[in-house]
C-alpha cells in the first residue's frame, strides 16, 4: 500500500466489509484509507466475484486481493486444522515477489483466528530445498504463495492439493506470461475446481491476458486504475539514453557510465537479488557510494538505506523492482536500467520516478544490440526518442577526470585563499624542476589519491546492426553466436567461461527457449541475462550457463526442473564438460 493524495469520495477502511481483526492489522500498519484499487476491488472480492484488475506496480494490489481472501477464509474455516489443504493459491512470477506477497498476507492475517493464532501462509519457489515445503503442505496450510514451476512440481508429487481450492490469484500476470509460464499457469488453473474464485491482476492488458481471463474467469468484475497524468505545465522532462554494450560487460560498463554521468541521487534497477549484490560490490570497489536494496533486508534496514540516499550520504541505490516499489524520492536525478526491462510499461514506470514537477531527469539503459527492439517499442509507446551511444572509453574517462581537476584548480585559484606555505614549497621545487613537470606530478597524485580506477578492461564497441532497409535495428546479440537463442547451430564448444547443460525435453514436447529461460531463472540463482545460447532439438535441448555457477544451478534444480507442466532432467552435457578461457 502507498500513501498518496486521496480522492475526496474514497472510503475509509472501516467502511469496507472486513472483520475487526483485519481492520486492526491495517490500522496497526498506519493506513486509514484504501488506495483506489483496494476501494474498488475489496467489496466485490469479499462477495466471491471473479475479478480482472489492471493497475501499475505500487498501487496496493497485494492488499486488494489478500484482505478479501483472508475475510473469506475466516468465514469458511473458523479455525485452522491439521492437514488442511490450501484455501487460497497466489501465483507470482519471481521468488522475490512471492516472498513479499507472503510476508504481507502473514502480516494482515496475524490475528485472524484470535490472539496469537494467525493464517498459515507457505511460500514455495524453485531454488530452495523442497523438503520443508513438502512438510509445510503436509502439516496444513491456509494460503500458498508460489512461483509456477515449483507449484507444478509440488502438484505432480501429490503434495499441493488444488481440488478444494476456494481462491486463486494471478499476480503480475503479464510478467508471468513474458517469462514463458503460460502453459504452467493453464495446467494449474485446469486443476482447480470450477467453483473457485479467480482473480487476475496485471499492469498491462495485452490480448493474451484478455484471452486467459476469458477462458478462466466467470463474469468478472473489471477494475482499471488509470496511470496518474502529469499536471499541465509540469510534464516530465527526461533525457533518455541507451548505451550499447555486450551482455558480458554490462556491469563494467555501468561503472563507466555512472562516473561519466555523476548523478546526485540515482536508482540502479537490477533483475534479481544476486544482481543487486554483485552490482553494488562492483560500484563500491570503483569508489562510488552505492547501497543495495532488496527483499532480503528487513524494513528497518531498508528505511536506513533510503534515508541515506535522501540525505545525500549515498548517491546510488541498487534495487530490484519489487524492493523499489512505493519509493518516492524528490531529489532523484537518474534512473538506470542495468538490464532492459521486460516490458515497455515496466520501463515507463521506472523512469516515471525522475523528471517530476517540471524538473529535468535522466534515464539510462544498458542494452545489448539484441534488446534494441524493446527500446523501439518503448519509443512507440511514449512518443519520446531514446538516444543510443557507445560506452565511454578509458580515454573518455581520463579526459573527463582531467577536466574536473582543471575546473577544481581554477576555482581554487579564483578563491584568493592564502597559500603562502604551498608557494614556498613550490618555489623550492622550482629551483630543481620545471614548473610544468611539478604541476603534472601534482595532478597525477591528486587523481591517485581520489582512487580513480585504471579502467584497463577493454569493453568492445558495439553498434546497432542494420536491417534489410539499411536502418539500424536490433535483431541479434553478437554474444549469442550465429543463430542466437533457439538456433540449431552445429555442435561447437561453449564460449569461454561457459558450460553447457543437457535438458531431456525438446521440440517434440513443445519446449521453447523462453520456457527454459523462465524455468532456470525461476528455480535457480541465475538471472535471464546469465543464460547463454540455447539450442532446441527434437527431444532435448542444450543451454549455456556460466561455468562458475553450474554446480549451484544443478544443486538448485536437484537434477530436474518443470517444463510445459512435466518434469525434465537436467545435467551437464557430456560432450562439453566445461570451457574455460
Secondary structure, DSSP 8 states (H G I E B T S, - for coil): -------TT--BGGGSS--HHHHHHHHHTT--B--HHHHHHHHHHHTT--EEEE--TTSSHHHHHHHHHHHHHHHH-SS--TT---SEEEE-SSHHHHHHHHHHHHHHTTTTTSTT----EEEE-TTS-HHHHHHHHHH--SEEEE-HHHHHHHHHTT-S--TT--EEEESSHHHHHHTT-HHHHHHHHHTS-TTSEEEEEES---HHHHHHHHHH-SS-EEEE-------TT---EEEEEEEE--GGGHHHHHHHHHHHH--SSEEEEESSHHHHHHHHHHHHHTT--EEEE-TTS-HHHHHHHHHHHHTTS-SEEEEEHHHHTT---TT--EEEESS--SSHHHHHHHHTTSSGGG-EEEEEEEE-GGGHHHHHHHHHHH----EEEE---HHHHHHHHHHHHHHHHHHHHHHT---HHHHHHHHHHHTTS-HHHHHHHHHHHHHHHTT-----S--------B-TTS-B-----GGG-SS-TT----S----TTEEEEEES--GGGT--HHHHHHHHHHHSS--GGG---EEE-SS-EEEEEEGGGHHHHHHHHTTEEEETTEEEEEEE-TT------
